[in-house]
Amino acid sequence: MTLTEPRTSATTFSRIIAKIAAIGPARLSLVVIGVVALLMAVWPSIFSPYSPSAIDASSILVSPSFAHPLGTDEAGADVWARLVYSTRLELVIAAGSVLVALVIGLPTGLIAGNAGRFLDGAFTSVASATLAFPLVLFAILMVASFGTTSLSLTVIIGFLFFPRVFLLMRAQTRSLKEREFVTALRVGGVRPAQILGLHVLPNSAGPLLTLIPTLMAEAILIEAGLSYLGLGVDLPASTWGTILEASKNYYVTSPWYAISAGLVITFVAAVLMFAGELIAESANPMRRRRRS
Amino acid sequence: MKIMRRAGIEAAKLAVVLWFVSVFAFLALRLTPGDPAVLLLGPQAGRPDAAETLARLRAEMGLDQPWPVQYGIWLGDILRGDFGVSSRSGVAVVELVAGAVPPTLFLIVGAVVIAVPLSILFGMAAAYFRNGIVDRAVRFVTTLAIAIPAVWLGLFLIIIFSVTLDVLPSGGFTSPFDDFGEFFIQMILPVTTLAIFLGGVLTRFVYAEASDVLRQDYMRTALAMGISTPRRVFIYAMRNAVTPMITIVGVQIGALVGGAVLVEAVFGLGGIGQLLLSSVLNRDYQVVQGAVLLTTIVVLLVGYLADLAYRLVDPRITE
């Protein structure tokens, strides 16, 4: 890749073009989608002229038109505007739950991977018990008990994800522990905590970065499922899941309403999963060579 | 002998996990606001003279005892095979759960029966034609199958097949022993919905395993010996690529029950998920505890048996 790059003769502009071209269309479109999603979350008003909470009795459940590209909902609000304005909370819940999973899973995984049999066994048992238990049943129990706020949803989904981070981190620690550079550090008198934090953790960045978008996609899907059961965030807050939940009562007369809500969820979840695969390929050159 | 010891250790672990779940199911509702006696009494609970009635109701449900005593009584009853009765309807918990199991069970079994052979076929084909059009198509479709929210896929199928084409019912559940034809027709859409999700997960798994197996030395030797392609792929490679699937189905059974809970809500099948949801909202402690525990026992048992079966089929597995 670097060999084909023009070194001296090219202008700055063409060099930039070459650099962008070297990223490849797959990566480039992911970056563009990511930027658009972030813009929607931060500054939704530039994507839709309508207010997501506007009640308009004269345009209830209107079919898609030029004025309302995805039609309107049961209160007469523009469906596209509602989806755009829900992006922020949706991304906060998805990213927040992954953050919760990392906060619980990273330190416990590092400790369990480095600890003796007893502590390791105890941690691993809790993680596999959480993993074995049907997630949705657990979530129903927790959300119905602790209430349907975005915070409780985030924490509960994050807790459901923690075994995935834990098991990955534990396996990474166990295999890195046997590597020569870690032995050298230990012999050199570096403290175990320092080895784990400054050497084992950074060396596990690749697999972790692969897991993060995958978990975000799953968080969005679980949120949609829970919302459908009536366990989504409370009004007036709204997510793609609660929009889908509201639309289910009108699927006979207004199918586009339900279809557009689900399409957005599917699209974003699929993009995040592809992103996970791409990161896996770049983090692991062996895999890339095998693929192409 | 080794496998017997292994089975013993796993069974002990299973018991510990079950105990965790029982404590968790017991505490989850008690740690959070909501008094079952108030909910049972309904609007009358707000009247000034209701205190006595409420106290009597709590005593009847055993809720006037301290938590450890309540937990001890509950656990003791369970060990004797008594899961208690619903505080709302007075029906035995076991009976309620047994009534809710068939829709969920048939849904899961149907999805497994459809998804397993198809995912073996597509996963093997994609791995064999690596980087070809089949590979790319399979990878794209499986990602989509996992990324589609199951509830929305269900709604979408209803919109197409029930509303627009009007060829299949949009929901309901009939016992296959009462009317098999009706049962079959009602289950087509729910089973398809769940099978698409499961198929996506399993196909990717078979694909990854088969890609490794097809590169093994013994596969090249088989090719050099002039063994036909179908025989190499579907007998030599498939055996090694598909065996680990036993564990995956075991691990995925939890996710599968979760998916089934969502799908049964879309199609109104009245399964285990709806029983749990309504009893959580009604604060029906005995039913929630019993349903959670019984479901977990089944899920863990399936995982345990899958693990054991895998060890028997493939003796190389030790850790």
Interface residues (C-beta under 8 A of the other chain):
Chain A: S125 V126 S128 A129 L131 A132 F133 P134 L135 V136 L137 I140 L141 M142 A144 S145 F146 G147 A217 L221 A224 G225 Y228 L229 G230 L244 K248 Y251 V252 P255 A258 I259 A261 G262 I265 T266 F267 A269 A270 M273 F274 R291 S292
Chain B: K13 V16 V17 F20 V21 A25 A28 L29 L31 T32 G34 N131 T143 L144 I146 A147 I148 P149 A150 V151 W152 L153 L155 F156 I158 I159 V163 V251 G254 A255 V257 G258 G259 V261 L262 A265 V266 I272 G273 L276 L277 V280 L281 V288 V292 T295 T296 V299 L300 G303
